[in-house]
């Protein structure tokens, strides 16, 4: 009986040890206070913030100005955020704060003590607050945010190239998610290079057998021992599928980790029966990495990821051994909505990014700066490939500003390298020098050598180190590295302007001058905006893979949703989108859905009639049909109007159609 009780007692001790040392992650978004303005006493622990506005993060303090004001008029200044919190399980543990990003620069104070500053306005960062947390008392985190357009980095007195009034909408404050992590003192680090200088977990696959549905899956974690004694550690990996079923478990050999040391532990195994992540198929696994001491789990990390094979050769992009022509949108990274800016819930990110996939886009090229983690993870889920930039404006730079760009690329790669939807790393919105390309590629090779991702920039055909490239407006072809257009079809048109026959009877091109010159292409109606999309896409489609040795790998339309950024039409926002700011589709959305339905060649099943059916009886106008077949036939009240005149591959025109009280339909052959 004593022996039986001893077994139970030892089992309880082991269970408690495991429970005490397994990491916990807390949503740190609720319960903040906000004050717009500056107060020199606001960092103090005993400062009275009772009258401050209660907010839940993410929350940009000027977010209600989105689309209400043009980009250069968005409010700037100082804002303070404060949060009172307790961490009951913090005693003798490690405690970390993770910020997905702020705009622009923040100074952080915990319990009245300055703990650090983050200034680039783009990347994620973190703090080790283990020694400052009082587990018995109320703790106060205070953050002073400055979102001035001309903010200068304190150490260098240099501004940031991407703090630009053309494209980077300035929603100031803590505009992205925050988390708090508690771990034991033997732990896997966080992927937060900024401030913490740690790299976290890295998961990748090799030796793909796509038809056989297998690959060798590698998992490696940066591990730190802060226990004060040597630990004999085994690294265990378990893969859980989308249905919650464990499909593989494997381990490394036991390794000694001395106190104060940081090591990388690795494990690998062939895994069968894999579902590969793909365009429109966001299949994700949960990879659990565990640190075990004496058979007991002392740290457990769960990572959502997917497995897919990416290759870049013969002027083409290969996904899972299949050629894929790139087709999609160059979207402003802010990806903002009216009145709420970029700080939206995750489901709204899925809705917006999912609409791109619904239009048959397979790629989103975020513009100028790295996307926030919520959009990255959203693209994983909806099956949308991403091109991830670092940070820039419109040209190559040198000195401090180039160092800033390298720093952002390093941070972003480390933070996002487990996200399967990222297929391209973009080093610049304009061409960069061969030496700079080499530097960026070295960063990729150091931190993501096995992710199956290409790194490049615009106009990279003549730079060997670049693995892809492309023009902004032109068609460039290649027999070696893939080249795709990075922002074609930049014309603008409001969704409410159907044509000159529909209220408010907007004549195509009517609108104010832009910089003293004609701005007709920035004040289009729905008819000509959609037609322009057809004309421009067909230029790339004619040079698609399969049409010769040197081919175009496609391109991305600029932009997906109308944006609170640089504008040239009559509104105070950019109207180049294929959906309006509320994501209500324009005709261009449906045009792309027809033209982009296929990996390379368009399927001969798509059709869309531009316009509507509510014209005044007797109205005579051209009817435009977008179809992927060889012929299109239009019927009005059951009577054929014949076949349309085909142009630009997908466009069929029926001239001078007279509307009656009944509608028409079309078919194609």
Secondary structure, 3 states (H helix, E strand, C coil): CHHHHHHHHHHHHHHHHHHHHCCEEEECCCCEEEEECCCCCCCCCCCCCCCCEEECCCEECCHHHECCECHHHCCCCEEEEEEEECCCCCCCCEEEEEECCCECEEEEEECCEEEEEECCCCCCEEEECCCCCCCCCCEEEEEEEECCCCCCCCCCCCCCCCCCCCCCCCCCEECCCEEEEEECCEEECCCCCCCCCCCCEEEEEEEEECCCCEEEEEEEEEEEECCCCCEEEEEEEEEECCCCCEEEEEECCCEEECCCCEEEEEEEEEEECCCCCECCECCCEEEEEEEEECCEEEEEEEEEECCCCEEEECCEEEECCEECCEEEEEEECCCCECCCECCCCHHHHHHHHHHHHHCCCCEEEEECECCCHHHHHHHHHHCCEEEEECECCCCCCCHHHHHHHHHHHHHHHHHHCCCCCEEEEECCCCCCCHHHHHHHHHHHHHHCCCCCCEEECCCCCCCCCCCEECCCCCCCCECCCEECEEEECCCCECCCCCCCCCCCCCCCCCCCCECCECCHHHCECHHHHHHHHHHHHHHHHCCCCCCCCCECCEEEECCCECECCCCCCCCCCECCCCECCCCCECHHHHHHHHHCCCCCCCCCCCEEECCCCCCCCCCEEEEEEEECCCCEEEEECCEEEEECEEECCCEEEEEEEECCCCCEEEEEC
